[in-house]
Amino acid sequence: MTVRKLMIAAAVLLSTHATAQLVTLIEAVETSPANIILPATTQGMVTFRPCAEQCELPYKRVSLNAATRFTVDGKAVRFADFRREFAIIKRAETSYALVSYETETNTVTSIQLAR
């Protein structure tokens, strides 16, 4: 009986050490294009509110870099074309944006726009 209790205690002890904390590496936030402020170049900071509609949540600032991917309606585009389409899509009521960024570095991996 004592061996059985000892084995159960060991199993419980090992199971508590086996649990690990989950860490979010990339955060993807759906927001309204109206809640996004784009920089002039890919070396700037994107500022956005993390909500789909108008809201009072604080703005979040994340960095762009040369590896950031830009997509409009499922098609990859250059940053200059993305800014041009962004100005048009931003006014559409049914549009949305998905901003994905690395949580440790606050660096944008991609921004997707759709109508």
C-alpha positions in Angstrom: 0.0 0.0 0.0 2.9 2.4 0.8 4.5 1.8 -2.5 1.2 2.6 -4.3 0.9 5.9 -2.4 4.5 6.7 -3.2 3.9 6.1 -6.9 0.8 8.2 -6.9 2.7 11.0 -5.2 5.5 10.8 -7.6 3.1 10.9 -10.6 1.4 14.0 -9.2 4.8 15.7 -8.6 6.0 14.9 -12.1 2.8 16.1 -13.7 3.1 19.5 -12.0 6.6 19.9 -13.3 5.5 18.9 -16.8 3.1 21.8 -17.2 4.5 24.7 -19.1 3.4 28.3 -19.6 2.1 29.1 -23.0 3.7 32.1 -24.6 2.1 34.0 -27.5 4.8 34.6 -30.2 2.7 36.3 -32.8 -0.5 38.3 -32.1 -3.0 38.8 -34.9 -5.5 41.6 -34.3 -8.5 42.3 -36.5 -9.3 45.9 -36.7 -10.9 48.5 -38.8 -8.7 50.2 -41.4 -10.1 53.5 -40.0 -8.3 52.6 -36.7 -4.8 52.4 -38.4 -2.3 55.1 -39.0 0.4 54.0 -41.5 3.9 55.5 -41.7 5.4 56.9 -44.9 8.0 54.2 -45.2 8.5 50.6 -44.2 11.0 51.8 -41.6 8.3 53.5 -39.5 5.8 52.6 -36.8 2.2 51.4 -37.4 -0.3 52.8 -34.9 -3.6 51.1 -34.5 -6.5 50.5 -32.1 -7.1 46.8 -31.5 -10.8 46.8 -32.2 -13.0 46.1 -35.2 -15.2 49.2 -34.7 -14.7 52.6 -33.3 -13.6 52.2 -29.7 -11.8 53.9 -26.9 -9.1 51.2 -26.4 -5.5 52.6 -26.3 -3.5 52.7 -29.5 -0.8 50.1 -30.0 2.5 51.0 -31.8 4.5 48.3 -33.7 7.4 48.6 -36.1 7.5 47.8 -39.8 10.6 46.4 -41.5 11.7 45.1 -44.8 10.3 41.6 -44.1 6.8 42.9 -43.4 4.3 41.4 -45.9 1.4 43.6 -47.2 -1.7 42.0 -48.7 -4.8 43.5 -50.3 -7.8 41.3 -51.0 -5.5 38.2 -50.8 -2.9 39.5 -53.2 0.6 40.4 -52.0 1.6 44.0 -52.9 4.5 46.4 -52.4 4.2 49.0 -49.6 3.6 51.9 -52.0 0.7 50.0 -53.6 -0.6 49.0 -50.2 -0.7 52.7 -49.0 -2.6 53.7 -52.1 -5.2 50.8 -51.7 -5.3 51.6 -47.9 -6.5 55.1 -48.6 -9.4 53.7 -50.7 -10.3 50.8 -48.5 -10.1 52.9 -45.3 -13.3 54.6 -46.4 -15.3 51.4 -47.1 -17.7 50.4 -44.3 -17.3 46.7 -44.9 -13.5 46.7 -44.9 -11.3 45.1 -42.3 -7.6 44.7 -41.6 -5.6 42.0 -39.9 -2.4 43.2 -38.2 0.0 40.4 -37.2 3.1 41.2 -35.1 5.7 39.4 -33.0 5.0 40.1 -29.4 8.6 40.1 -28.1 10.0 42.5 -30.7 6.7 44.4 -31.5 7.6 44.0 -35.2 4.8 43.6 -37.8 5.0 40.4 -39.8 2.0 41.2 -42.0 -0.9 43.5 -42.6 -3.8 42.2 -44.6 -6.6 44.4 -46.0 -9.9 43.2 -47.4 -13.1 44.8 -48.6 
